[in-house]
Amino acid sequence: MRLSLSLILAVGTLLATTSADAQTYDPRFPVCMHVYTPGGFGGGGGDYFDCSFTSLPQCHATASGRAASCDLNPYYAFANEAPPPPPRRRHKRVY
């Protein structure tokens, strides 16, 4: 009984594990280019993201003439920018 239970548990663990995909977006750049590659007859094609652009016009210039589109990076880390200033405090006058 213990052997069959441990066997079921081991097989279930092996079947439940999956490979981890690499992160497709680089959080250091605000714009990504999504490049579409054809699969062809035998397959082998696949899309990829190139997140190395600092502006949309820069990305559009690179994507010109290619099967690609430019999008804002949803994982862009805004840590490089200065934080907004704190709101000014308003003082009430006492009459």
Backbone as ProteinMPNN parsed JSONL, in Angstrom:
{"seq_chain_A": "MRLSLSLILAVGTLLATTSADAQTYDPRFPVCMHVYTPGGFGGGGGDYFDCSFTSLPQCHATASGRAASCDLNPYYAFANEAPPPPPRRRHKRVY", "coords_chain_A": {"N_chain_A": [[0.824, -1.187, 0.0], [1.939, 1.256, 0.815], [3.924, 1.515, -1.075], [2.499, 1.781, -3.511], [1.131, 4.159, -3.017], [3.232, 5.979, -2.707], [4.327, 5.741, -5.241], [2.273, 6.744, -6.862], [2.237, 9.361, -5.905], [4.827, 10.202, -6.67], [4.703, 9.99, -9.489], [2.643, 11.801, -9.979], [3.863, 14.164, -9.13], [5.938, 14.415, -11.012], [4.447, 14.747, -13.356], [3.155, 17.132, -12.836], [5.072, 19.105, -12.834], [6.427, 21.772, -14.736], [8.24, 23.344, -17.379], [9.965, 26.406, -16.861], [9.315, 29.488, -18.392], [11.342, 31.937, -19.965], [11.723, 35.372, -19.01], [10.076, 37.672, -21.044], [10.027, 40.408, -21.342], [12.146, 43.18, -20.924], [12.705, 44.913, -18.045], [14.099, 47.307, -17.95], [13.784, 49.075, -20.057], [11.49, 51.308, -21.681], [10.013, 50.731, -24.022], [8.989, 48.158, -26.233], [9.669, 46.034, -29.024], [7.705, 43.949, -30.891], [8.41, 41.233, -32.676], [7.433, 39.44, -35.474], [7.829, 36.233, -36.691], [7.833, 34.122, -39.522], [6.362, 30.858, -39.668], [6.631, 28.912, -41.644], [6.693, 25.909, -43.738], [7.592, 23.641, -42.303], [7.354, 24.507, -39.736], [8.876, 25.992, -36.845], [9.025, 28.702, -36.625], [8.612, 31.69, -34.638], [7.503, 34.161, -32.376], [9.16, 37.029, -30.993], [10.292, 39.325, -28.464], [11.85, 42.455, -28.463], [13.17, 44.364, -26.239], [14.644, 46.966, -26.117], [14.494, 49.678, -26.456], [14.216, 53.222, -26.144], [12.262, 55.023, -26.815], [9.1, 55.443, -28.548], [9.244, 56.477, -31.263], [11.905, 55.739, -31.921], [11.726, 52.955, -31.827], [9.793, 52.528, -33.837], [11.219, 53.361, -36.088], [13.145, 51.363, -36.257], [11.533, 49.134, -36.632], [10.463, 49.559, -39.094], [9.528, 48.382, -42.225], [9.627, 45.758, -41.48], [8.069, 42.762, -40.202], [6.744, 43.684, -37.627], [5.755, 45.199, -34.524], [5.393, 48.006, -32.306], [5.238, 48.457, -28.84], [4.289, 49.732, -25.607], [6.204, 48.899, -22.782], [4.924, 46.746, -20.447], [6.135, 46.053, -18.083], [7.974, 47.909, -17.377], [10.379, 49.391, -15.316], [9.903, 52.018, -13.281], [11.807, 53.129, -11.695], [14.016, 54.504, -12.517], [13.284, 57.076, -12.984], [12.677, 60.304, -11.549], [10.926, 60.629, -8.469], [7.561, 61.927, -8.08], [7.036, 65.272, -6.827], [6.19, 65.878, -3.355], [2.808, 66.647, -2.306], [1.809, 70.056, -1.743], [1.46, 71.454, 1.466], [-1.401, 72.816, 2.911], [-2.199, 75.512, 4.877], [-4.519, 76.278, 7.377], [-6.257, 79.262, 8.089], [-6.771, 80.829, 11.117], [-9.399, 82.586, 12.523]], "CA_chain_A": [[0.0, 0.0, 0.0], [2.811, 2.431, 0.86], [4.64, 1.603, -2.336], [1.612, 2.307, -4.543], [0.845, 5.555, -2.687], [4.409, 6.778, -3.027], [4.466, 5.717, -6.685], [1.285, 7.692, -7.384], [2.708, 10.686, -5.538], [5.992, 10.515, -7.497], [4.251, 10.201, -10.863], [1.89, 13.049, -9.974], [4.828, 15.262, -9.028], [6.615, 14.541, -12.3], [3.512, 15.264, -14.355], [2.739, 18.485, -12.475], [6.144, 20.066, -13.056], [6.528, 22.303, -16.086], [9.436, 24.161, -17.559], [9.728, 27.833, -16.672], [9.647, 30.31, -19.544], [12.164, 33.099, -19.654], [10.992, 36.629, -19.037], [10.164, 38.218, -22.388], [10.141, 41.861, -21.306], [13.246, 43.72, -20.127], [12.105, 46.012, -17.287], [14.94, 48.511, -17.962], [13.468, 49.929, -21.195], [10.045, 51.57, -21.699], [9.351, 50.356, -25.28], [9.371, 46.85, -26.773], [9.271, 45.717, -30.388], [7.232, 42.572, -31.035], [8.802, 40.795, -34.011], [6.713, 38.238, -35.901], [8.611, 35.449, -37.637], [6.968, 33.115, -40.155], [6.604, 29.464, -39.285], [7.024, 28.104, -42.795], [6.036, 24.615, -43.885], [7.997, 22.723, -41.245], [7.297, 25.155, -38.424], [10.141, 26.569, -36.436], [8.916, 30.145, -36.425], [8.192, 32.091, -33.309], [7.591, 35.583, -32.109], [10.017, 37.409, -29.881], [10.237, 40.721, -28.067], [13.125, 43.153, -28.322], [12.904, 45.496, -25.335], [15.877, 47.736, -25.981], [14.208, 50.982, -27.03], [13.911, 54.254, -25.16], [11.108, 55.809, -27.243], [8.32, 54.833, -29.619], [9.801, 56.768, -32.59], [13.103, 54.929, -32.128], [11.27, 51.59, -32.122], [9.129, 52.531, -35.145], [12.252, 53.448, -37.122], [13.769, 50.041, -36.371], [10.535, 48.169, -37.098], [10.033, 49.927, -40.439], [9.822, 47.395, -43.254], [9.664, 44.41, -40.903], [6.82, 42.292, -39.608], [6.942, 43.979, -36.214], [4.98, 46.301, -33.964], [5.998, 48.585, -31.106], [4.308, 48.587, -27.728], [4.865, 50.144, -24.337], [6.595, 47.768, -21.948], [4.095, 46.732, -19.236], [6.955, 45.759, -16.911], [9.021, 48.921, -17.275], [10.63, 49.821, -13.941], [9.95, 53.467, -13.243], [12.763, 53.52, -10.661], [15.021, 55.39, -13.085], [12.762, 58.43, -13.037], [12.55, 60.966, -10.248], [9.556, 60.532, -7.951], [6.87, 63.214, -8.124], [7.204, 66.008, -5.572], [5.057, 65.698, -2.443], [1.843, 67.74, -2.414], [2.032, 71.161, -0.818], [0.548, 71.49, 2.619], [-2.17, 74.054, 3.025], [-2.424, 75.899, 6.27], [-5.787, 76.961, 7.608], [-6.172, 80.489, 8.875], [-7.661, 80.862, 12.28], [-9.887, 83.949, 12.712]], "C_chain_A": [[0.872, 1.256, 0.0], [3.536, 2.626, -0.466], [3.757, 2.204, -3.421], [1.279, 3.779, -4.274], [2.036, 6.444, -3.028], [4.665, 6.821, -4.534], [3.504, 6.71, -7.331], [1.722, 9.126, -7.098], [3.901, 11.107, -6.409], [5.594, 10.804, -8.939], [3.473, 11.512, -10.956], [2.798, 14.26, -9.901], [5.546, 15.478, -10.347], [5.702, 15.13, -13.362], [3.127, 16.714, -14.075], [3.824, 19.518, -12.732], [6.158, 20.495, -14.514], [7.793, 23.134, -16.178], [9.069, 25.631, -17.418], [10.161, 28.579, -17.92], [10.496, 31.492, -19.093], [11.31, 34.352, -19.726], [11.179, 37.262, -20.409], [10.346, 39.727, -22.402], [11.311, 42.272, -20.423], [12.717, 44.937, -19.373], [12.94, 47.295, -17.294], [14.585, 49.484, -19.068], [11.955, 50.093, -21.325], [9.307, 51.075, -22.946], [9.897, 49.019, -25.766], [8.883, 46.717, -28.214], [8.911, 44.234, -30.436], [7.493, 42.166, -32.479], [8.102, 39.478, -34.31], [7.565, 37.512, -36.93], [7.718, 34.366, -38.225], [7.361, 31.704, -39.75], [7.075, 28.608, -40.433], [6.307, 26.763, -42.801], [6.363, 23.679, -42.726], [7.907, 23.316, -39.851], [8.619, 25.801, -38.102], [10.109, 28.061, -36.237], [8.503, 30.456, -34.997], [8.383, 33.574, -33.128], [8.607, 35.829, -31.007], [9.893, 38.904, -29.646], [11.653, 41.256, -27.932], [12.86, 44.415, -27.513], [14.193, 46.264, -25.096], [15.707, 49.148, -26.521], [13.798, 51.974, -25.952], [12.726, 55.122, -25.557], [10.366, 55.074, -28.354], [8.854, 55.205, -31.004], [11.064, 55.964, -32.906], [12.713, 53.507, -32.51], [10.617, 51.524, -33.497], [10.146, 52.616, -36.284], [12.924, 52.094, -37.326], [12.804, 49.019, -36.963], [10.072, 48.441, -38.521], [10.479, 48.88, -41.456], [9.89, 45.968, -42.749], [8.271, 44.028, -40.426], [6.941, 42.449, -38.098], [6.023, 45.123, -35.8], [5.646, 46.755, -32.671], [4.931, 48.811, -30.051], [5.045, 49.126, -26.516], [5.123, 48.909, -23.489], [5.755, 47.774, -20.673], [4.89, 46.486, -17.962], [8.097, 46.758, -16.737], [9.145, 49.384, -15.833], [10.809, 51.332, -13.935], [10.947, 53.975, -12.206], [13.802, 54.489, -11.193], [14.565, 56.845, -13.096], [12.639, 59.001, -11.631], [11.117, 60.847, -9.752], [8.881, 61.898, -7.992], [7.04, 63.938, -6.795], [5.991, 65.804, -4.667], [4.087, 66.875, -2.576], [2.124, 68.819, -1.367], [1.005, 71.114, 0.294], [-0.138, 72.84, 2.657], [-2.446, 74.315, 4.506], [-3.769, 76.634, 6.37], [-5.531, 78.227, 8.419], [-7.176, 80.42, 9.995], [-8.078, 82.317, 12.49], [-10.36, 84.156, 14.135]], "O_chain_A": [[0.587, 2.211, -0.723], [3.736, 3.752, -0.92], [4.217, 3.056, -4.181], [1.157, 4.562, -5.216], [1.867, 7.534, -3.574], [5.164, 7.822, -5.049], [3.885, 7.437, -8.248], [1.59, 10.001, -7.953], [3.969, 12.258, -6.839], [6.091, 11.754, -9.544], [3.635, 12.255, -11.924], [2.532, 15.277, -10.541], [5.743, 16.621, -10.759], [6.146, 15.931, -14.185], [2.802, 17.45, -15.007], [3.52, 20.706, -12.839], [5.93, 19.686, -15.414], [8.342, 23.568, -15.165], [7.98, 26.045, -17.815], [11.245, 28.337, -18.45], [10.367, 31.974, -17.967], [10.295, 34.385, -20.423], [12.306, 37.381, -20.89], [10.79, 40.271, -23.413], [11.457, 41.775, -19.306], [12.314, 45.912, -20.008], [12.524, 48.288, -16.696], [15.04, 50.627, -19.033], [11.21, 49.138, -21.107], [8.078, 51.006, -22.93], [11.102, 48.772, -25.719], [7.82, 47.224, -28.572], [9.714, 43.377, -30.068], [6.869, 42.694, -33.399], [8.16, 38.531, -33.526], [7.978, 38.104, -37.927], [6.929, 33.756, -37.503], [8.533, 31.403, -39.523], [7.844, 27.669, -40.227], [5.427, 26.511, -41.978], [5.474, 22.991, -42.224], [8.34, 22.691, -38.883], [9.397, 26.122, -39.001], [11.071, 28.637, -35.728], [8.094, 29.568, -34.249], [9.318, 34.166, -33.668], [8.88, 34.95, -30.189], [9.447, 39.651, -30.517], [12.534, 40.606, -27.369], [12.38, 45.415, -28.048], [14.762, 46.219, -24.006], [16.671, 49.752, -26.993], [13.128, 51.622, -24.981], [12.224, 55.885, -24.731], [10.924, 54.199, -29.017], [8.919, 54.33, -31.866], [11.264, 55.555, -34.05], [13.306, 52.922, -33.416], [10.851, 50.576, -34.247], [9.95, 52.003, -37.334], [13.238, 51.723, -38.457], [13.219, 48.135, -37.712], [9.355, 47.624, -39.098], [11.659, 48.538, -41.535], [10.183, 45.055, -43.521], [7.402, 44.886, -40.267], [7.206, 41.486, -37.38], [5.577, 45.912, -36.634], [6.367, 45.993, -32.026], [3.843, 49.303, -30.351], [6.265, 48.999, -26.406], [4.322, 47.973, -23.493], [5.857, 48.714, -19.884], [4.368, 46.69, -16.866], [9.069, 46.483, -16.033], [8.149, 49.728, -15.196], [11.758, 51.857, -14.517], [10.923, 55.16, -11.873], [14.412, 55.225, -10.418], [15.393, 57.75, -13.207], [12.513, 58.263, -10.653], [10.183, 60.956, -10.546], [9.562, 62.923, -7.943], [7.175, 63.298, -5.751], [4.884, 65.581, -5.157], [4.503, 67.981, -2.921], [2.605, 68.539, -0.269], [-0.16, 70.777, 0.082], [0.492, 73.878, 2.455], [-2.868, 73.434, 5.255], [-4.092, 77.493, 5.55], [-4.691, 78.248, 9.319], [-8.312, 79.988, 9.803], [-7.221, 83.192, 12.621], [-10.808, 85.248, 14.484]]}, "name": "protein", "num_of_chains": 1, "seq": "MRLSLSLILAVGTLLATTSADAQTYDPRFPVCMHVYTPGGFGGGGGDYFDCSFTSLPQCHATASGRAASCDLNPYYAFANEAPPPPPRRRHKRVY"}
